[in-house]
């Protein structure tokens, strides 16, 4: 199934907006998590974790799912296909992997926000809040999304065996 | 059926960048699976909090 040029442009715009938006949101998340890890002020640390949880639920998760969905539409509706080119396949695998890790990590963020929301937070709890885990996750996510962006821009050559077979079939049909 | 001209994509085999990406992907996925197995299938708060945090993870009621 191939989309019309107008729909293709619309789908591409949606995919770029959601994917780059996800990248930007992760960058903000990384900045927040660094502040949460390094700040010496208890109120700042608590505020950071209280902000991070809704940011993740209302920005990161929707953008992540939108990027995955629009990527599927974009690949299946154009000549690129989903399994024909290695760069598309790698982007799909990276997106699915990042989505799974993010959804699993939401449990941790909920937990951190729960501690931060308590009115009586002990110094020991603040020590627990100052975990390097959000920095590590956000840093790795940022790296992964940057690689995905580079793949999308450069579109390195390389057809999968399935892509080679499909291409051969199409050329055989067009050149009887 | 006429002879088809060779295509650069189809005759060069698997590109080097794909092999490098594949190796990195396998290593990352293996690390992820090992971490999951070590944590008993959990990737939640228990893994990410310090032992000196002194806070018990909340129990989620269904």
gemmi code that builds the backbone of each chain (N, CA, C; Angstrom):
import gemmi

chains = {
    "A": [
        ("UNK", (0.848, -1.190, 0.000), (0.000, 0.000, 0.000), (0.887, 1.245, 0.000)),
        ("UNK", (0.676, 2.104, -0.980), (1.464, 3.333, -1.062), (0.549, 4.528, -0.871)),
        ("UNK", (1.005, 5.469, -0.030), (0.185, 6.642, 0.256), (0.351, 7.668, -0.857)),
        ("UNK", (-0.622, 8.569, -0.950), (-0.518, 9.667, -1.910), (0.557, 10.634, -1.412)),
        ("UNK", (1.118, 11.468, -2.319), (2.182, 12.402, -1.902), (1.772, 13.307, -0.747)),
        ("UNK", (0.537, 13.769, -0.767), (0.078, 14.656, 0.307), (0.046, 13.963, 1.661)),
        ("UNK", (-0.486, 12.748, 1.649), (-0.557, 11.980, 2.905), (0.849, 11.586, 3.370)),
        ("UNK", (1.727, 11.302, 2.402), (3.106, 10.951, 2.746), (3.795, 12.106, 3.465)),
        ("UNK", (3.606, 13.329, 2.938), (4.210, 14.513, 3.559), (3.668, 14.707, 4.976)),
        ("UNK", (2.350, 14.508, 5.110), (1.714, 14.680, 6.421), (2.263, 13.650, 7.414)),
        ("UNK", (2.370, 12.398, 6.948), (2.879, 11.335, 7.824), (4.335, 11.585, 8.189)),
        ("UNK", (5.116, 12.066, 7.210), (6.529, 12.345, 7.480), (6.663, 13.478, 8.497)),
        ("UNK", (5.830, 14.517, 8.330), (5.857, 15.636, 9.272), (5.534, 15.154, 10.685)),
        ("UNK", (4.496, 14.322, 10.794), (4.113, 13.796, 12.112), (5.232, 12.959, 12.712)),
        ("UNK", (5.903, 12.176, 11.873), (6.989, 11.320, 12.375), (8.189, 12.161, 12.832)),
        ("UNK", (8.538, 13.177, 12.041), (9.681, 14.023, 12.406), (9.376, 14.796, 13.694)),
        ("UNK", (8.169, 15.360, 13.767), (7.793, 16.143, 14.951), (7.823, 15.272, 16.212)),
        ("UNK", (7.227, 14.082, 16.125), (7.176, 13.227, 17.316), (8.567, 12.703, 17.689)),
        ("UNK", (9.370, 12.349, 16.696), (10.687, 11.774, 16.991), (11.655, 12.826, 17.521)),
        ("UNK", (11.694, 13.986, 16.855), (12.589, 15.051, 17.320), (12.079, 15.630, 18.641)),
        ("UNK", (10.759, 15.676, 18.775), (10.187, 16.125, 20.046), (10.569, 15.197, 21.183)),
        ("UNK", (10.562, 13.925, 20.911), (10.982, 12.916, 21.897), (12.451, 13.138, 22.277)),
        ("UNK", (13.268, 13.399, 21.277), (14.691, 13.668, 21.514), (14.865, 14.891, 22.425)),
        ("UNK", (14.140, 15.954, 22.116), (14.232, 17.166, 22.932), (13.734, 16.944, 24.343)),
        ("UNK", (12.650, 16.177, 24.462), (12.101, 15.897, 25.794), (13.089, 15.081, 26.628)),
        ("UNK", (13.778, 14.156, 25.987), (14.775, 13.353, 26.712), (15.944, 14.237, 27.153)),
        ("UNK", (16.321, 15.204, 26.295), (17.402, 16.121, 26.664), (17.012, 16.932, 27.902)),
        ("UNK", (15.770, 17.422, 27.933), (15.278, 18.153, 29.111), (15.267, 17.231, 30.333)),
        ("UNK", (14.852, 16.002, 30.107), (14.782, 15.020, 31.190), (16.179, 14.754, 31.755)),
        ("UNK", (17.161, 14.697, 30.869), (18.542, 14.483, 31.304), (19.010, 15.661, 32.162)),
        ("UNK", (18.674, 16.878, 31.727), (19.064, 18.059, 32.497), (18.434, 18.023, 33.890)),
        ("UNK", (17.146, 17.683, 33.937), (16.453, 17.597, 35.224), (17.085, 16.530, 36.120)),
        ("UNK", (17.396, 15.385, 35.531), (17.944, 14.295, 36.343), (19.336, 14.633, 36.857)),
        ("UNK", (20.104, 15.412, 36.101), (21.424, 15.852, 36.584), (21.245, 16.794, 37.767)),
        ("UNK", (20.267, 17.696, 37.655), (19.982, 18.600, 38.773), (19.551, 17.792, 39.995)),
        ("UNK", (18.699, 16.798, 39.784), (18.236, 15.962, 40.902), (19.358, 15.185, 41.549)),
        ("UNK", (20.353, 14.838, 40.764), (21.470, 14.061, 41.301), (22.476, 14.936, 42.029)),
        ("UNK", (22.654, 16.158, 41.574), (23.761, 16.967, 42.086), (23.345, 18.083, 43.040)),
        ("UNK", (22.067, 18.469, 43.030), (21.660, 19.602, 43.859), (21.809, 19.293, 45.347)),
        ("UNK", (22.223, 20.297, 46.092), (22.385, 20.149, 47.540), (21.139, 20.606, 48.303)),
        ("UNK", (20.165, 21.125, 47.565), (18.955, 21.637, 48.205), (17.836, 20.590, 48.136)),
        ("UNK", (17.354, 20.208, 49.306), (16.348, 19.147, 49.378), (15.097, 19.500, 48.578)),
        ("UNK", (14.667, 20.765, 48.661), (13.442, 21.167, 47.958), (13.621, 21.079, 46.440)),
        ("UNK", (14.816, 21.406, 46.000), (15.087, 21.318, 44.554), (15.038, 19.865, 44.091)),
        ("UNK", (15.655, 18.973, 44.875), (15.664, 17.551, 44.518), (14.234, 17.021, 44.461)),
        ("UNK", (13.447, 17.377, 45.470), (12.048, 16.914, 45.500), (11.279, 17.472, 44.301)),
        ("UNK", (11.486, 18.757, 44.039), (10.766, 19.395, 42.928), (11.103, 18.732, 41.600)),
        ("UNK", (12.378, 18.385, 41.433), (12.815, 17.752, 40.180), (12.069, 16.445, 39.955)),
        ("UNK", (11.987, 15.615, 40.990), (11.326, 14.315, 40.805), (9.822, 14.466, 40.646)),
        ("UNK", (9.271, 15.495, 41.292), (7.831, 15.737, 41.127), (7.513, 16.200, 39.699)),
        ("UNK", (8.452, 16.905, 39.079), (8.251, 17.365, 37.702), (8.525, 16.240, 36.704)),
        ("UNK", (9.516, 15.416, 37.024), (9.920, 14.374, 36.079), (8.813, 13.353, 35.815)),
        ("UNK", (8.068, 13.003, 36.842), (7.044, 11.971, 36.646), (5.952, 12.403, 35.657)),
        ("UNK", (5.286, 13.569, 35.883), (4.272, 13.959, 34.885), (4.866, 14.271, 33.522)),
        ("UNK", (6.101, 14.777, 33.515), (6.747, 15.026, 32.219), (6.888, 13.719, 31.446)),
        ("UNK", (7.271, 12.673, 32.156), (7.442, 11.374, 31.493), (6.104, 10.831, 31.013)),
        ("UNK", (5.091, 10.902, 31.878), (3.782, 10.334, 31.490), (3.121, 11.127, 30.369)),
        ("UNK", (3.221, 12.467, 30.437), (2.449, 13.297, 29.498), (3.247, 13.799, 28.299)),
        ("UNK", (4.551, 13.625, 28.318), (5.360, 14.064, 27.169), (6.161, 12.898, 26.587)),
        ("UNK", (7.000, 12.279, 27.418), (7.879, 11.221, 26.909), (7.097, 10.036, 26.344)),
        ("UNK", (6.194, 9.505, 27.132), (5.463, 8.298, 26.692), (4.610, 8.577, 25.445)),
        ("UNK", (3.815, 9.674, 25.413), (3.043, 9.935, 24.185), (3.923, 10.149, 22.959)),
        ("UNK", (5.030, 10.900, 23.122), (5.903, 11.139, 21.974), (6.565, 9.851, 21.500)),
        ("UNK", (6.937, 9.019, 22.464), (7.561, 7.738, 22.142), (6.593, 6.860, 21.343)),
        ("UNK", (5.355, 6.752, 21.814), (4.365, 5.928, 21.112), (3.993, 6.545, 19.762)),
        ("UNK", (3.926, 7.883, 19.720), (3.605, 8.559, 18.448), (4.724, 8.337, 17.433)),
        ("UNK", (5.958, 8.382, 17.915), (7.095, 8.149, 17.013), (7.041, 6.735, 16.433)),
        ("UNK", (6.729, 5.779, 17.293), (6.645, 4.384, 16.835), (5.505, 4.213, 15.823)),
        ("UNK", (4.346, 4.768, 16.164), (3.165, 4.617, 15.297), (3.364, 5.313, 13.950)),
        ("UNK", (3.831, 6.556, 13.988), (4.017, 7.296, 12.736), (5.151, 6.681, 11.898)),
        ("UNK", (6.135, 6.102, 12.579), (7.206, 5.416, 11.856), (6.685, 4.197, 11.123)),
        ("UNK", (5.789, 3.461, 11.772), (5.186, 2.293, 11.125), (4.370, 2.722, 9.904)),
        ("UNK", (3.573, 3.785, 10.084), (2.750, 4.289, 8.968), (3.640, 4.756, 7.829)),
        ("UNK", (4.680, 5.505, 8.187), (5.586, 6.075, 7.192), (6.300, 4.982, 6.390)),
        ("UNK", (6.731, 3.944, 7.063), (7.475, 2.896, 6.361), (6.553, 1.999, 5.537)),
        ("UNK", (5.401, 1.638, 6.112), (4.502, 0.732, 5.396), (3.786, 1.434, 4.240)),
        ("UNK", (3.660, 2.752, 4.336), (2.927, 3.496, 3.306), (3.804, 4.065, 2.215)),
        ("UNK", (5.107, 3.798, 2.272), (6.014, 4.332, 1.251), (6.848, 3.194, 0.651)),
        ("UNK", (7.702, 3.559, -0.298), (8.530, 2.545, -0.967), (9.577, 1.951, -0.042)),
        ("UNK", (9.819, 2.612, 1.099), (10.876, 2.133, 1.991), (10.532, 0.790, 2.622)),
        ("UNK", (9.272, 0.589, 2.937), (8.870, -0.664, 3.586), (9.409, -0.755, 5.003)),
        ("UNK", (8.995, -1.792, 5.702), (9.408, -1.932, 7.102), (10.610, -2.858, 7.259)),
        ("UNK", (10.734, -3.844, 6.378), (11.808, -4.838, 6.517), (12.726, -4.886, 5.287)),
        ("UNK", (12.653, -3.889, 4.430), (13.434, -3.930, 3.187), (14.825, -3.331, 3.348)),
        ("UNK", (14.909, -2.259, 4.118), (16.197, -1.569, 4.275), (16.683, -1.730, 5.712)),
        ("UNK", (17.998, -1.980, 5.842), (18.549, -2.194, 7.182), (18.356, -0.975, 8.085)),
        ("UNK", (18.482, 0.235, 7.521), (18.380, 1.410, 8.381), (16.963, 1.559, 8.952)),
        ("UNK", (15.959, 1.192, 8.159), (14.579, 1.252, 8.655), (14.373, 0.184, 9.737)),
        ("UNK", (14.912, -1.003, 9.473), (14.770, -2.110, 10.427), (15.446, -1.778, 11.762)),
        ("UNK", (16.653, -1.201, 11.686), (17.359, -0.832, 12.909), (16.601, 0.244, 13.685)),
        ("UNK", (16.051, 1.213, 12.948), (15.285, 2.263, 13.625), (14.064, 1.667, 14.327)),
        ("UNK", (13.411, 0.725, 13.676), (12.242, 0.076, 14.288), (12.652, -0.651, 15.569)),
        ("UNK", (13.741, -1.431, 15.491), (14.184, -2.189, 16.667), (14.587, -1.256, 17.802)),
        ("UNK", (15.276, -0.159, 17.461), (15.698, 0.798, 18.492), (14.484, 1.456, 19.146)),
        ("UNK", (13.491, 1.791, 18.317), (12.292, 2.442, 18.839), (11.521, 1.495, 19.767)),
        ("UNK", (11.379, 0.238, 19.341), (10.656, -0.734, 20.166), (11.401, -0.969, 21.481)),
        ("UNK", (12.728, -1.100, 21.402), (13.545, -1.319, 22.600), (13.407, -0.132, 23.566)),
        ("UNK", (13.525, 1.089, 23.032), (13.418, 2.280, 23.887), (12.033, 2.383, 24.508)),
        ("UNK", (11.003, 2.017, 23.750), (9.629, 2.078, 24.269), (9.454, 1.098, 25.431)),
        ("UNK", (9.968, -0.115, 25.257), (9.838, -1.130, 26.317), (10.547, -0.666, 27.586)),
        ("UNK", (11.795, -0.176, 27.429), (12.564, 0.259, 28.598), (11.866, 1.444, 29.279)),
        ("UNK", (11.369, 2.386, 28.474), (10.698, 3.558, 29.056), (9.470, 3.138, 29.859)),
        ("UNK", (8.657, 2.266, 29.273), (7.432, 1.861, 29.975), (7.768, 1.097, 31.260)),
        ("UNK", (8.828, 0.295, 31.220), (9.242, -0.409, 32.439), (9.799, 0.569, 33.475)),
        ("UNK", (10.486, 1.585, 32.987), (11.129, 2.538, 33.908), (10.128, 3.487, 34.559)),
        ("UNK", (8.931, 3.588, 33.997), (7.918, 4.472, 34.578), (7.587, 4.068, 36.012)),
        ("UNK", (7.711, 2.775, 36.297), (7.456, 2.302, 37.663), (8.441, 2.946, 38.642)),
        ("UNK", (9.681, 3.041, 38.199), (10.710, 3.657, 39.036), (10.438, 5.141, 39.229)),
        ("UNK", (10.048, 5.809, 38.151), (9.782, 7.243, 38.261), (8.590, 7.507, 39.175)),
        ("UNK", (7.569, 6.649, 39.085), (6.416, 6.781, 39.987), (6.866, 6.641, 41.441)),
        ("UNK", (7.777, 5.710, 41.655), (8.273, 5.464, 43.010), (9.053, 6.678, 43.535)),
        ("UNK", (9.936, 7.220, 42.704), (10.711, 8.400, 43.105), (9.779, 9.577, 43.402)),
        ("UNK", (8.783, 9.763, 42.536), (7.848, 10.874, 42.733), (7.045, 10.669, 44.007)),
        ("UNK", (6.740, 9.412, 44.323), (6.008, 9.116, 45.555), (6.802, 9.522, 46.781)),
        ("UNK", (8.091, 9.248, 46.790), (8.944, 9.658, 47.916), (9.018, 11.178, 47.981)),
        ("UNK", (9.227, 11.800, 46.817), (9.381, 13.252, 46.784), (8.112, 13.967, 47.232)),
        ("UNK", (6.949, 13.338, 47.025), (5.680, 13.983, 47.371), (5.400, 13.945, 48.866)),
        ("UNK", (6.082, 13.048, 49.578), (5.838, 12.946, 51.018), (6.298, 14.232, 51.706)),
        ("UNK", (5.497, 14.664, 52.657), (5.816, 15.928, 53.319), (6.992, 15.791, 54.275)),
        ("UNK", (7.185, 14.575, 54.794), (8.313, 14.372, 55.715), (9.319, 13.451, 55.053)),
        ("UNK", (10.230, 14.049, 54.344), (11.260, 13.278, 53.672), (12.538, 13.362, 54.494)),
        ("UNK", (13.023, 12.201, 54.900), (14.247, 12.181, 55.709), (15.469, 12.342, 54.818)),
        ("UNK", (16.598, 12.602, 55.456), (17.829, 12.749, 54.672), (18.183, 11.440, 53.978)),
        ("UNK", (17.817, 10.316, 54.618), (18.065, 9.015, 53.989), (17.265, 8.848, 52.718)),
        ("UNK", (16.003, 9.313, 52.742), (15.164, 9.239, 51.549), (15.729, 10.098, 50.435)),
        ("UNK", (16.254, 11.280, 50.820), (16.841, 12.149, 49.802), (18.058, 11.487, 49.181)),
        ("UNK", (18.775, 10.734, 50.001), (19.912, 9.979, 49.466), (19.445, 8.968, 48.443)),
        ("UNK", (18.304, 8.331, 48.729), (17.741, 7.376, 47.782), (17.268, 8.051, 46.516)),
        ("UNK", (16.737, 9.282, 46.676), (16.278, 10.035, 45.503), (17.443, 10.424, 44.602)),
        ("UNK", (18.585, 10.682, 45.237), (19.745, 11.106, 44.433), (20.389, 9.890, 43.767)),
        ("UNK", (19.588, 9.177, 43.004), (20.090, 7.995, 42.310), (20.632, 8.397, 40.933)),
        ("UNK", (21.725, 7.777, 40.501), (22.226, 8.068, 39.152), (21.383, 7.418, 38.055)),
        ("UNK", (20.427, 6.596, 38.455), (19.642, 5.838, 37.482), (18.944, 6.715, 36.426)),
        ("UNK", (18.248, 7.820, 36.811), (17.616, 8.639, 35.765), (18.632, 9.245, 34.798)),
        ("UNK", (19.793, 9.634, 35.320), (20.827, 10.210, 34.447), (21.311, 9.159, 33.441)),
        ("UNK", (21.550, 7.944, 33.946), (22.029, 6.864, 33.066), (20.992, 6.545, 31.993)),
        ("UNK", (19.733, 6.384, 32.424), (18.679, 6.039, 31.461), (18.470, 7.152, 30.426)),
        ("UNK", (18.424, 8.400, 30.920), (18.200, 9.514, 29.988), (19.395, 9.685, 29.049)),
        ("UNK", (20.600, 9.496, 29.570), (21.795, 9.625, 28.728), (21.830, 8.572, 27.628)),
        ("UNK", (21.530, 7.326, 28.009), (21.524, 6.246, 27.009), (20.391, 6.448, 25.996)),
        ("UNK", (19.248, 6.927, 26.490), (18.118, 7.182, 25.576), (18.474, 8.282, 24.577)),
        ("UNK", (19.151, 9.319, 25.073), (19.556, 10.419, 24.190), (20.519, 9.910, 23.116)),
        ("UNK", (21.469, 9.075, 23.527), (22.426, 8.501, 22.568), (21.697, 7.666, 21.514)),
        ("UNK", (20.777, 6.836, 21.974), (20.025, 5.971, 21.062), (19.206, 6.797, 20.067)),
        ("UNK", (18.560, 7.854, 20.568), (17.732, 8.677, 19.679), (18.585, 9.479, 18.704)),
        ("UNK", (19.781, 9.879, 19.132), (20.682, 10.578, 18.212), (21.120, 9.643, 17.083)),
        ("UNK", (21.427, 8.405, 17.434), (21.808, 7.424, 16.412), (20.647, 7.199, 15.441)),
        ("UNK", (19.449, 7.086, 15.987), (18.261, 6.889, 15.138), (18.061, 8.079, 14.201)),
        ("UNK", (18.309, 9.287, 14.703), (18.164, 10.481, 13.869), (19.201, 10.486, 12.744)),
        ("UNK", (20.427, 10.102, 13.091), (21.478, 10.042, 12.070), (21.114, 9.021, 10.985)),
        ("UNK", (20.605, 7.867, 11.406), (20.175, 6.851, 10.435), (19.084, 7.406, 9.527)),
        ("UNK", (18.145, 8.134, 10.113), (17.022, 8.662, 9.330), (17.489, 9.711, 8.328)),
        ("UNK", (18.497, 10.491, 8.687), (18.971, 11.554, 7.795), (19.877, 10.990, 6.706)),
        ("UNK", (20.816, 10.141, 7.087), (21.797, 9.624, 6.111), (21.260, 8.451, 5.275)),
        ("UNK", (20.325, 7.709, 5.835), (19.745, 6.548, 5.144), (20.838, 5.696, 4.486)),
        ("UNK", (21.718, 5.103, 5.276), (22.818, 4.326, 4.694), (22.299, 3.164, 3.856)),
        ("UNK", (23.061, 2.857, 2.790), (22.665, 1.784, 1.865), (22.652, 0.432, 2.547)),
        ("UNK", (21.889, -0.455, 1.972), (21.867, -1.825, 2.480), (20.473, -2.396, 2.469)),
        ("UNK", (20.252, -3.380, 1.596), (18.952, -4.049, 1.539), (19.018, -5.365, 2.312)),
        ("UNK", (17.968, -5.659, 3.013), (17.865, -6.953, 3.691), (17.627, -8.038, 2.626)),
        ("UNK", (17.821, -9.317, 2.952), (17.507, -10.367, 1.980), (16.073, -10.260, 1.476)),
        ("UNK", (15.150, -9.933, 2.357), (13.749, -9.744, 1.959), (13.637, -8.567, 0.995)),
        ("UNK", (14.329, -7.481, 1.284), (14.299, -6.305, 0.418), (14.884, -6.590, -0.953)),
        ("UNK", (15.965, -7.379, -0.967), (16.596, -7.740, -2.252), (15.637, -8.576, -3.107)),
        ("UNK", (14.950, -9.507, -2.437), (14.014, -10.371, -3.163), (12.858, -9.545, -3.733)),
        ("UNK", (12.338, -8.622, -2.895), (11.225, -7.780, -3.343), (11.651, -6.892, -4.501)),
        ("UNK", (12.847, -6.347, -4.395), (13.330, -5.461, -5.450), (13.500, -6.230, -6.759)),
        ("UNK", (14.011, -7.427, -6.648), (14.207, -8.255, -7.840), (12.859, -8.581, -8.484)),
        ("UNK", (11.870, -8.899, -7.636), (10.538, -9.228, -8.156), (9.933, -8.026, -8.871)),
        ("UNK", (10.094, -6.843, -8.266), (9.509, -5.631, -8.868), (10.172, -5.308, -10.199)),
        ("UNK", (11.502, -5.459, -10.252), (12.204, -5.149, -11.480), (11.891, -6.191, -12.557)),
        ("UNK", (11.669, -7.420, -12.129), (11.303, -8.461, -13.089), (9.947, -8.168, -13.705)),
        ("UNK", (9.035, -7.662, -12.898), (7.703, -7.320, -13.393), (7.764, -6.116, -14.332)),
        ("UNK", (8.569, -5.118, -13.969), (8.640, -3.885, -14.778), (9.454, -4.061, -16.056)),
        ("UNK", (10.309, -5.142, -16.111), (11.119, -5.390, -17.315), (10.879, -6.813, -17.817)),
        ("UNK", (9.700, -7.084, -18.379), (9.398, -8.460, -18.811), (10.215, -8.835, -20.051)),
    ],
    "B": [
        ("UNK", (12.033, -13.697, -19.599), (12.367, -12.575, -18.710), (13.756, -12.044, -19.070)),
        ("UNK", (13.875, -10.747, -19.272), (15.142, -10.161, -19.675), (16.149, -10.199, -18.530)),
        ("UNK", (17.440, -10.160, -18.874), (18.468, -10.086, -17.833), (18.351, -8.758, -17.107)),
        ("UNK", (18.422, -8.829, -15.813), (18.295, -7.605, -15.029), (19.677, -7.043, -14.725)),
        ("UNK", (19.826, -5.719, -14.854), (21.124, -5.123, -14.543), (21.437, -5.279, -13.058)),
        ("UNK", (22.720, -5.412, -12.723), (23.066, -5.558, -11.305), (22.726, -4.298, -10.523)),
        ("UNK", (22.354, -4.502, -9.311), (22.030, -3.371, -8.434), (23.096, -3.287, -7.345)),
        ("UNK", (23.611, -2.074, -7.081), (24.668, -1.949, -6.079), (24.261, -2.491, -4.715)),
        ("UNK", (22.987, -2.279, -4.357), (22.526, -2.738, -3.045), (22.479, -4.259, -2.964)),
        ("UNK", (22.151, -4.896, -4.098), (21.898, -6.329, -4.041), (23.151, -7.168, -4.261)),
        ("UNK", (24.224, -6.557, -4.737), (25.400, -7.361, -5.067), (26.515, -7.209, -4.037)),
        ("UNK", (26.402, -6.242, -3.163), (27.500, -6.011, -2.227), (27.338, -6.808, -0.942)),
        ("UNK", (26.265, -7.552, -0.793), (26.060, -8.312, 0.437), (25.717, -7.402, 1.596)),
        ("UNK", (25.966, -7.894, 2.802), (25.639, -7.102, 3.988), (26.703, -6.023, 4.215)),
        ("UNK", (26.293, -4.763, 4.266), (27.272, -3.689, 4.468), (27.959, -3.810, 5.831)),
        ("UNK", (29.150, -3.203, 5.903), (29.926, -3.289, 7.150), (29.202, -2.612, 8.311)),
        ("UNK", (28.539, -1.474, 8.017), (27.873, -0.750, 9.105), (26.752, -1.590, 9.716)),
        ("UNK", (26.131, -2.439, 8.888), (25.057, -3.304, 9.407), (25.638, -4.340, 10.365)),
        ("UNK", (26.814, -4.886, 10.001), (27.451, -5.871, 10.881), (27.828, -5.235, 12.217)),
        ("UNK", (28.381, -4.020, 12.152), (28.767, -3.320, 13.392), (27.531, -3.042, 14.240)),
        ("UNK", (26.489, -2.521, 13.604), (25.243, -2.237, 14.327), (24.656, -3.523, 14.914)),
        ("UNK", (24.722, -4.596, 14.144), (24.169, -5.867, 14.613), (24.883, -6.366, 15.861)),
        ("UNK", (26.221, -6.272, 15.855), (27.000, -6.723, 17.019), (26.652, -5.878, 18.245)),
        ("UNK", (26.605, -4.549, 18.050), (26.262, -3.656, 19.168), (24.857, -3.973, 19.685)),
        ("UNK", (23.927, -4.191, 18.769), (22.541, -4.478, 19.174), (22.465, -5.771, 19.980)),
        ("UNK", (23.179, -6.800, 19.531), (23.159, -8.076, 20.251), (23.741, -7.902, 21.659)),
        ("UNK", (24.853, -7.161, 21.761), (25.484, -6.936, 23.073), (24.526, -6.184, 24.005)),
        ("UNK", (23.890, -5.130, 23.486), (22.970, -4.333, 24.312), (21.787, -5.167, 24.784)),
        ("UNK", (21.209, -5.941, 23.868), (20.051, -6.770, 24.234), (20.453, -7.837, 25.250)),
        ("UNK", (21.645, -8.439, 25.051), (22.123, -9.443, 26.012), (22.310, -8.832, 27.401)),
        ("UNK", (22.907, -7.626, 27.445), (23.089, -6.935, 28.730), (21.741, -6.688, 29.397)),
        ("UNK", (20.774, -6.239, 28.604), (19.439, -5.946, 29.118), (18.802, -7.215, 29.691)),
        ("UNK", (18.900, -8.317, 28.954), (18.313, -9.585, 29.407), (19.017, -10.076, 30.685)),
        ("UNK", (20.354, -9.955, 30.708), (21.098, -10.381, 31.907), (20.672, -9.556, 33.109)),
        ("UNK", (20.550, -8.231, 32.917), (20.117, -7.363, 34.023), (18.722, -7.746, 34.497)),
        ("UNK", (17.849, -8.087, 33.552), (16.496, -8.500, 33.927), (16.536, -9.808, 34.719)),
        ("UNK", (17.352, -10.757, 34.254), (17.433, -12.053, 34.931), (18.019, -11.899, 36.328)),
        ("UNK", (19.063, -11.060, 36.457), (19.678, -10.824, 37.766), (18.668, -10.196, 38.724)),
        ("UNK", (17.824, -9.322, 38.183), (16.823, -8.652, 39.016), (15.546, -9.443, 39.174)),
        ("UNK", (15.535, -10.709, 38.769), (14.343, -11.538, 38.910), (13.205, -11.085, 38.016)),
        ("UNK", (13.544, -10.554, 36.848), (12.508, -10.132, 35.912), (11.957, -8.755, 36.204)),
        ("UNK", (12.543, -8.082, 37.175), (12.067, -6.747, 37.544), (13.008, -5.680, 37.008)),
        ("UNK", (12.437, -4.567, 36.577), (13.254, -3.430, 36.185), (12.666, -2.195, 36.869)),
        ("UNK", (12.229, -2.415, 38.103), (11.522, -1.367, 38.816), (12.362, -0.676, 39.865)),
        ("UNK", (11.708, -0.098, 40.873), (12.387, 0.721, 41.861), (13.486, -0.006, 42.623)),
        ("UNK", (13.276, -1.279, 42.911), (14.257, -2.015, 43.706), (15.638, -2.009, 43.076)),
        ("UNK", (15.671, -1.970, 41.722), (16.955, -1.972, 41.045), (17.633, -0.615, 41.121)),
        ("UNK", (16.823, 0.440, 41.142), (17.378, 1.768, 40.929), (17.610, 2.580, 42.184)),
        ("UNK", (17.235, 2.064, 43.326), (17.431, 2.852, 44.533), (18.641, 2.352, 45.290)),
        ("UNK", (19.240, 3.274, 46.025), (20.416, 2.916, 46.797), (20.000, 2.113, 48.013)),
        ("UNK", (20.914, 1.235, 48.436), (20.596, 0.409, 49.594), (20.507, 1.240, 50.862)),
        ("UNK", (21.163, 2.429, 50.864), (21.122, 3.264, 52.064), (19.960, 4.250, 52.015)),
        ("UNK", (19.095, 4.069, 51.024), (17.983, 5.002, 50.890), (16.991, 4.895, 52.021)),
        ("UNK", (16.891, 3.708, 52.612), (16.038, 3.538, 53.773), (14.568, 3.623, 53.474)),
        ("UNK", (14.168, 3.429, 52.224), (12.762, 3.546, 51.878), (12.309, 2.280, 51.191)),
        ("UNK", (11.222, 1.713, 51.689), (10.702, 0.493, 51.089), (9.817, 0.822, 49.905)),
        ("UNK", (10.061, 0.188, 48.750), (9.208, 0.465, 47.595), (7.742, 0.187, 47.916)),
        ("UNK", (6.840, 1.050, 47.471), (5.426, 0.847, 47.762), (4.878, -0.383, 47.057)),
        ("UNK", (3.904, -1.009, 47.720), (3.262, -2.172, 47.118), (2.049, -1.689, 46.345)),
        ("UNK", (2.007, -2.008, 45.061), (0.893, -1.559, 44.220), (-0.294, -2.493, 44.410)),
        ("UNK", (-1.413, -1.928, 44.830), (-2.628, -2.706, 44.993), (-3.349, -2.802, 43.654)),
        ("UNK", (-3.889, -3.954, 43.325), (-4.612, -4.092, 42.043), (-5.902, -3.276, 42.031)),
    ],
}
model = gemmi.Model(1)
for chain_id, residues in chains.items():
    chain = gemmi.Chain(chain_id)
    for i, (resn, *xyz) in enumerate(residues, 1):
        res = gemmi.Residue()
        res.name, res.seqid = resn, gemmi.SeqId(i, " ")
        for name, pos in zip(("N", "CA", "C"), xyz):
            atom = gemmi.Atom()
            atom.name, atom.element = name, gemmi.Element(name[0])
            atom.pos, atom.b_iso = gemmi.Position(*pos), 0.0
            res.add_atom(atom)
        chain.add_residue(res)
    model.add_chain(chain)
structure = gemmi.Structure()
structure.add_model(model)
structure.setup_entities()
